[in-house]
Amino acid sequence: MKTLNVSRSPAKMPPKVSPLTAHAPNQIATNKDGTIDFIEAEQAIIGNYVLEVSSPGFERRFFKFQQHKGYIGEKIRVALRDGIDGKRVFTGILVEVSESSLVMLSEGAEYIIESTEIERSSLVFVG
């Protein structure tokens, strides 16, 4: 297997792809085909190669707090560093995201959670 390590000017790079969501799983196949076309057209790799494609999954983890903004209205799971009333993990609907906090509806209650209190968070697959 060969590793793709190509530096190109921004004008020649393939278009940036928006993050996949649970609502658009077919986007992976479309993006893979476009990437293969780009590699072959630019002759970025000489010879045989294997292109591995993956997605963040249906229960993708958020690595940066501001990633939450794209998922308002979706079901999420948030684990807190310290917890609220003895509870550390909350699952519910993401209602709002500001610069430093998010609002979620969980078990009929609304919670405002500061970004500094979040240990980890992810989408929850609703199938």
Secondary structure, DSSP 8 states (H G I E B T S, - for coil): ---------GGGS--------TT-TTHHHHHHHHHHHHHHHTT-S-S----------TT-EESSGGGGGGGTTSEEEEEEEEEETTEEEEEEEEEEE-SSEEEEEETTEEEEEEGGGEEEEEE----
